[in-house]
Amino acid sequence: MARRRSGDKPGAIRRATVAEVVARGSAAASVNAIATRAGLAVGTLYRYHATKADLLRAVHLEIKTELHDRVMAAAQEATDSPARIRAMWFTLMAFARDEPEAFLYTETIMGAALLTPSELARLDGMRREGTALIEAAVADGTLRPTDPRAIVTVLSAPALQLGRSLARGGTALDPARVDATFELCWRAVAARDINE
């Protein structure tokens, strides 16, 4: 096997891990296959991650952190709650469009129950940060006065389903379908019409 002498080894490991897990599943993915995809010796991969589980979790947390950071950055650029929620929703869709394998990877790993309690707590902190924006939108009258977790479910479930379809389908979703889905979600959670 040809070995990479230089370059972005962590990036190559991440890309190879994502590709292998998406192709074969987390249980069937092997460190040897990941190393081969990355063009690295297995020993090199083990210098970065002690075990397969460590590798899978590290890549998952890296992707989830990147997605969270993108969503929160989009939210911070918005001027009010309606724009903030829309920006968050469409940023999730853009991530699924731009990085379909990474999107599917996170879905696969979440189903594999590999994360440690501290890693789950870290993800929960990210979730709470997003929920705080929903709570603020409830408080300012943008969203219905109900449990913010229910609103998160109504907004996120269709976005995740569209993201899965986009990532698995390999073709772009019809923008009108994406817009219509958001509009339906918005009507379900909004306290008033956005144009009022």
Contacts in CASP RR format, 6 or more apart in sequence:
PFRMAT RR
TARGET T0000
AUTHOR 0000-0000-0000
METHOD contacts of the structure
MODEL  1
MARRRSGDKPGAIRRATVAEVVARGSAAASVNAIATRAGLAVGTLYRYHA
TKADLLRAVHLEIKTELHDRVMAAAQEATDSPARIRAMWFTLMAFARDEP
EAFLYTETIMGAALLTPSELARLDGMRREGTALIEAAVADGTLRPTDPRA
IVTVLSAPALQLGRSLARGGTALDPARVDATFELCWRAVAARDINE
1 35 0 8 1.000
1 36 0 8 1.000
1 39 0 8 1.000
1 41 0 8 1.000
2 39 0 8 1.000
3 39 0 8 1.000
3 40 0 8 1.000
3 41 0 8 1.000
3 44 0 8 1.000
4 12 0 8 1.000
4 38 0 8 1.000
4 39 0 8 1.000
4 40 0 8 1.000
9 38 0 8 1.000
9 40 0 8 1.000
9 44 0 8 1.000
9 48 0 8 1.000
10 48 0 8 1.000
12 38 0 8 1.000
12 39 0 8 1.000
12 40 0 8 1.000
13 34 0 8 1.000
13 38 0 8 1.000
13 40 0 8 1.000
13 45 0 8 1.000
13 48 0 8 1.000
13 49 0 8 1.000
13 55 0 8 1.000
13 59 0 8 1.000
14 59 0 8 1.000
14 62 0 8 1.000
15 37 0 8 1.000
15 38 0 8 1.000
16 34 0 8 1.000
16 35 0 8 1.000
16 36 0 8 1.000
16 37 0 8 1.000
16 38 0 8 1.000
16 39 0 8 1.000
17 29 0 8 1.000
17 34 0 8 1.000
17 55 0 8 1.000
17 56 0 8 1.000
17 59 0 8 1.000
17 105 0 8 1.000
18 59 0 8 1.000
18 63 0 8 1.000
18 101 0 8 1.000
18 102 0 8 1.000
18 105 0 8 1.000
19 37 0 8 1.000
19 101 0 8 1.000
20 29 0 8 1.000
20 30 0 8 1.000
20 33 0 8 1.000
20 34 0 8 1.000
20 37 0 8 1.000
21 29 0 8 1.000
21 56 0 8 1.000
21 105 0 8 1.000
21 108 0 8 1.000
21 109 0 8 1.000
22 101 0 8 1.000
22 104 0 8 1.000
22 105 0 8 1.000
22 108 0 8 1.000
23 29 0 8 1.000
24 33 0 8 1.000
25 108 0 8 1.000
26 56 0 8 1.000
26 108 0 8 1.000
26 109 0 8 1.000
26 112 0 8 1.000
26 114 0 8 1.000
27 112 0 8 1.000
29 52 0 8 1.000
29 56 0 8 1.000
30 52 0 8 1.000
31 42 0 8 1.000
31 45 0 8 1.000
31 46 0 8 1.000
31 52 0 8 1.000
31 55 0 8 1.000
32 42 0 8 1.000
34 45 0 8 1.000
34 55 0 8 1.000
35 41 0 8 1.000
35 42 0 8 1.000
35 43 0 8 1.000
35 44 0 8 1.000
35 45 0 8 1.000
38 45 0 8 1.000
45 55 0 8 1.000
48 55 0 8 1.000
49 55 0 8 1.000
49 58 0 8 1.000
53 114 0 8 1.000
56 109 0 8 1.000
56 112 0 8 1.000
56 114 0 8 1.000
57 109 0 8 1.000
57 114 0 8 1.000
57 115 0 8 1.000
57 116 0 8 1.000
57 119 0 8 1.000
59 105 0 8 1.000
59 109 0 8 1.000
60 105 0 8 1.000
60 106 0 8 1.000
60 109 0 8 1.000
60 110 0 8 1.000
60 114 0 8 1.000
60 115 0 8 1.000
61 119 0 8 1.000
61 122 0 8 1.000
61 123 0 8 1.000
63 99 0 8 1.000
63 102 0 8 1.000
63 105 0 8 1.000
63 106 0 8 1.000
64 106 0 8 1.000
64 123 0 8 1.000
64 126 0 8 1.000
65 126 0 8 1.000
67 92 0 8 1.000
67 95 0 8 1.000
67 106 0 8 1.000
68 126 0 8 1.000
68 129 0 8 1.000
70 91 0 8 1.000
70 94 0 8 1.000
70 95 0 8 1.000
71 88 0 8 1.000
71 91 0 8 1.000
71 92 0 8 1.000
71 130 0 8 1.000
72 129 0 8 1.000
72 130 0 8 1.000
74 87 0 8 1.000
74 88 0 8 1.000
74 90 0 8 1.000
74 91 0 8 1.000
75 84 0 8 1.000
75 87 0 8 1.000
75 88 0 8 1.000
75 130 0 8 1.000
75 133 0 8 1.000
77 87 0 8 1.000
78 84 0 8 1.000
78 86 0 8 1.000
78 87 0 8 1.000
80 142 0 8 1.000
81 133 0 8 1.000
81 136 0 8 1.000
81 137 0 8 1.000
81 140 0 8 1.000
81 141 0 8 1.000
81 142 0 8 1.000
81 143 0 8 1.000
82 137 0 8 1.000
82 142 0 8 1.000
82 190 0 8 1.000
82 194 0 8 1.000
84 133 0 8 1.000
84 137 0 8 1.000
85 133 0 8 1.000
85 134 0 8 1.000
85 137 0 8 1.000
85 142 0 8 1.000
85 143 0 8 1.000
85 155 0 8 1.000
85 186 0 8 1.000
86 182 0 8 1.000
86 186 0 8 1.000
88 130 0 8 1.000
88 133 0 8 1.000
89 155 0 8 1.000
89 159 0 8 1.000
89 182 0 8 1.000
89 185 0 8 1.000
90 178 0 8 1.000
90 182 0 8 1.000
92 156 0 8 1.000
92 159 0 8 1.000
92 160 0 8 1.000
92 163 0 8 1.000
93 159 0 8 1.000
93 162 0 8 1.000
93 163 0 8 1.000
93 166 0 8 1.000
93 173 0 8 1.000
93 178 0 8 1.000
95 102 0 8 1.000
95 103 0 8 1.000
96 103 0 8 1.000
96 162 0 8 1.000
96 163 0 8 1.000
96 164 0 8 1.000
96 166 0 8 1.000
96 167 0 8 1.000
97 163 0 8 1.000
97 166 0 8 1.000
97 172 0 8 1.000
97 173 0 8 1.000
100 166 0 8 1.000
100 167 0 8 1.000
100 168 0 8 1.000
100 170 0 8 1.000
101 167 0 8 1.000
103 163 0 8 1.000
103 164 0 8 1.000
103 166 0 8 1.000
103 167 0 8 1.000
104 164 0 8 1.000
104 167 0 8 1.000
104 168 0 8 1.000
107 160 0 8 1.000
107 164 0 8 1.000
109 115 0 8 1.000
115 123 0 8 1.000
130 152 0 8 1.000
131 148 0 8 1.000
131 149 0 8 1.000
131 152 0 8 1.000
134 143 0 8 1.000
134 148 0 8 1.000
134 151 0 8 1.000
134 152 0 8 1.000
134 155 0 8 1.000
135 148 0 8 1.000
137 143 0 8 1.000
138 144 0 8 1.000
138 145 0 8 1.000
138 146 0 8 1.000
138 148 0 8 1.000
138 151 0 8 1.000
141 191 0 8 1.000
141 192 0 8 1.000
142 190 0 8 1.000
142 191 0 8 1.000
142 192 0 8 1.000
143 151 0 8 1.000
143 189 0 8 1.000
143 190 0 8 1.000
143 191 0 8 1.000
144 151 0 8 1.000
144 189 0 8 1.000
144 190 0 8 1.000
144 191 0 8 1.000
145 191 0 8 1.000
151 189 0 8 1.000
154 185 0 8 1.000
154 188 0 8 1.000
154 189 0 8 1.000
155 185 0 8 1.000
155 189 0 8 1.000
158 181 0 8 1.000
158 184 0 8 1.000
158 185 0 8 1.000
159 181 0 8 1.000
159 182 0 8 1.000
159 185 0 8 1.000
162 173 0 8 1.000
162 177 0 8 1.000
162 178 0 8 1.000
162 181 0 8 1.000
163 173 0 8 1.000
165 173 0 8 1.000
166 172 0 8 1.000
166 173 0 8 1.000
186 194 0 8 1.000
END
